[in-house]
Amino acid sequence: MKIISSKEVLKNKLFTVVDEVATDNSGFQIQRAIVRHPGSAVMMAVDESERILLVKQFRLPAAKDLWELPAGRIDPGETPLQAAKRELHEETGYHAKKWVKLISYWASPGYVAEKMNLFLASDLTAGEPRPMGDERIEAAWFTRKKLSDLIHSGKLEDGKTLIGYFMWLEHRKSAKKATRS
């Protein structure tokens, strides 16, 4: 597939919407409105007791408060890891000494060009959060059991948090196997 036309429809500080047409050698065409986003960093902050740090904030598209992993946009010139470190501090006040990239994935590739980069953050030090002016964030620690219960009861609905939780469980399992070997 080759993009043959791209027209900017909307641009704001977070993303751009473009109307694009792509075609292949046979003449087959696809036309889509696409949200172009610079990407996000997602932080799975886990303390020495294996509690997971979540934030609660009102999400306008969902029309309700959601508990979720802290996350934020990758600013121009930042790497995903730099954005993760900045966002963890801004949203929660925490700094982490240890960082492990768990996975990168496309949030919703049917119409959103946003790659999310999920990091495990550990060896944490508390500090003072600095949320953006339009954010009202509440942070809280959840045990693995409590988070699992919220997920399995359908009360935790955020996709990045679901992915983060299950990737962290896989990472834990692999780390324990490596320690036993």
Phi and psi in degrees as a GROMACS rama.xvg file:
@    title "Ramachandran Plot"
@    xaxis  label "Phi"
@    yaxis  label "Psi"
@TYPE xy
-133.257  131.705  LYS-2
-73.5154  124.137  ILE-3
-106.105  -16.981  ILE-4
-154.693  148.367  SER-5
-148.439  121.553  SER-6
-124.596  124.431  LYS-7
-70.9763  127.261  GLU-8
-103.688  -36.1041  VAL-9
-153.338  142.806  LEU-10
-140.949  131.95  LYS-11
-138.853  -172.095  ASN-12
-71.4561  -15.5744  LYS-13
-100.186  -35.2329  LEU-14
-160.794  172.682  PHE-15
-126.397  141.413  THR-16
-107.593  127.508  VAL-17
-125.141  150.143  VAL-18
-103.536  116.591  ASP-19
-123.266  149.664  GLU-20
-124.617  132.219  VAL-21
-126.879  150.764  ALA-22
-138.936  158.231  THR-23
-111.997  -177.409  ASP-24
-63.5421  -24.4593  ASN-25
-83.8484  -8.12318  SER-26
98.4163  -3.93791  GLY-27
-62.1485  133.13  PHE-28
-122.623  148.549  GLN-29
-126.902  133.229  ILE-30
-123.689  129.932  GLN-31
-144.499  148.72  ARG-32
-88.8664  127.106  ALA-33
-124.474  133.755  ILE-34
-88.6326  112.457  VAL-35
-91.8986  121.928  ARG-36
-129.476  142.337  HIS-37
-72.6198  -6.5285  PRO-38
108.543  162.782  GLY-39
-133.403  155.649  SER-40
-111.575  135.743  ALA-41
-121.651  134.086  VAL-42
-116.722  122.795  MET-43
-101.205  87.9411  MET-44
-84.569  122.918  ALA-45
-127.403  128.587  VAL-46
-89.2832  -179.011  ASP-47
-65.0073  -17.8704  GLU-48
-94.565  8.96742  SER-49
62.3039  33.0267  GLU-50
-88.5343  148.885  ARG-51
-108.799  133.881  ILE-52
-90.1271  121.063  LEU-53
-117.893  158.65  LEU-54
-120.165  148.194  VAL-55
-115.813  130.035  LYS-56
-150.972  156.022  GLN-57
-73.568  127.834  PHE-58
-111.483  110.936  ARG-59
-56.5965  -46.0328  LEU-60
-61.0209  -33.1017  PRO-61
-85.2077  -14.4376  ALA-62
59.6861  35.4322  ALA-63
-167.001  168.591  LYS-64
-73.1177  139.846  ASP-65
-129.344  138.396  LEU-66
-84.8032  133.295  TRP-67
-157.621  165.645  GLU-68
-68.23  145.151  LEU-69
-60.5256  144.42  PRO-70
-160.61  161.652  ALA-71
-169.872  168.364  GLY-72
-69.7399  144.532  ARG-73
-83.5353  117.408  ILE-74
-77.5851  158.457  ASP-75
-54.8247  132.758  PRO-76
86.9756  -7.56122  GLY-77
-92.0895  148.99  GLU-78
-86.2158  162.861  THR-79
-56.3935  -38.8046  PRO-80
-67.2192  -41.6657  LEU-81
-60.2875  -42.2497  GLN-82
-64.3378  -39.8021  ALA-83
-61.1467  -45.7627  ALA-84
-62.7971  -44.5552  LYS-85
-64.0148  -48.5469  ARG-86
-65.7913  -39.4825  GLU-87
-59.6735  -44.6526  LEU-88
-66.4519  -45.7556  HIS-89
-60.2334  -46.8165  GLU-90
-81.66  -29.8971  GLU-91
-125.004  -18.1284  THR-92
88.1699  -11.3752  GLY-93
-81.8608  148.99  TYR-94
-118.786  147.227  HIS-95
-121.907  139.479  ALA-96
-86.9883  -27.8912  LYS-97
-115.575  131.794  LYS-98
-131.438  133.344  TRP-99
-133.12  127.31  VAL-100
-77.7703  124.742  LYS-101
-92.1237  -41.9658  LEU-102
-172.611  157.444  ILE-103
-121.436  143.715  SER-104
-155.036  159.849  TYR-105
-86.5684  128.483  TRP-106
-62.9892  -50.1015  ALA-107
-159.038  78.2943  SER-108
-69.3489  0.351344  PRO-109
-70.0369  -30.3144  GLY-110
-150.864  -1.8534  TYR-111
-120.462  122.563  VAL-112
-95.3719  71.5838  ALA-113
-128.506  117.434  GLU-114
-95.5236  127.78  LYS-115
-103.29  136.73  MET-116
-118.072  112.846  ASN-117
-99.0895  125.54  LEU-118
-120.6  142.014  PHE-119
-90.2981  125.432  LEU-120
-115.741  127.705  ALA-121
-142.567  179.899  SER-122
55.1337  64.5967  ASP-123
-91.602  147.797  LEU-124
-127.185  129.946  THR-125
-74.7324  153.3  ALA-126
-156.219  -165.899  GLY-127
-97.7816  122.63  GLU-128
-67.3892  156.065  PRO-129
-135.736  68.3725  ARG-130
-66.1096  157.908  PRO-131
-67.5175  162.136  MET-132
-59.3709  -28.831  GLY-133
-97.8242  15.3947  ASP-134
-112.298  135.166  GLU-135
-121.756  102.57  ARG-136
-116.161  133.015  ILE-137
-113.12  129.29  GLU-138
-109.648  144.076  ALA-139
-153.768  152.794  ALA-140
-93.6439  140.11  TRP-141
-126.299  135.516  PHE-142
-70.8127  161.831  THR-143
-58.6181  -41.6061  ARG-144
-63.5764  -46.6888  LYS-145
-62.0261  -44.0183  LYS-146
-65.1105  -41.7539  LEU-147
-60.4974  -42.8108  SER-148
-61.6894  -43.1864  ASP-149
-62.7199  -40.7519  LEU-150
-65.2751  -51.2348  ILE-151
-71.7635  -18.8336  HIS-152
-90.4532  -2.52509  SER-153
80.4306  9.46392  GLY-154
-85.4735  -16.656  LYS-155
-105.847  113.636  LEU-156
-114.71  -0.736414  GLU-157
-80.9643  124.692  ASP-158
-62.043  -43.4224  GLY-159
-64.9135  -31.4116  LYS-160
-73.4989  -39.6352  THR-161
-61.4632  -48.253  LEU-162
-61.2316  -45.62  ILE-163
-58.9067  -45.1708  GLY-164
-61.0989  -48.8019  TYR-165
-72.2192  -31.184  PHE-166
-68.7425  -37.8484  MET-167
-64.124  -41.8418  TRP-168
-59.8619  -42.1781  LEU-169
-63.479  -42.8695  GLU-170
-61.5186  -43.5456  HIS-171
-59.4632  -45.8424  ARG-172
-62.149  -44.526  LYS-173
-64.4567  -41.3406  SER-174
-65.4731  -39.2377  ALA-175
-67.5722  -39.1603  LYS-176
-62.6467  -43.0041  LYS-177
-64.4731  -34.7381  ALA-178
-69.0529  -36.1377  THR-179
-75.064  -21.9993  ARG-180
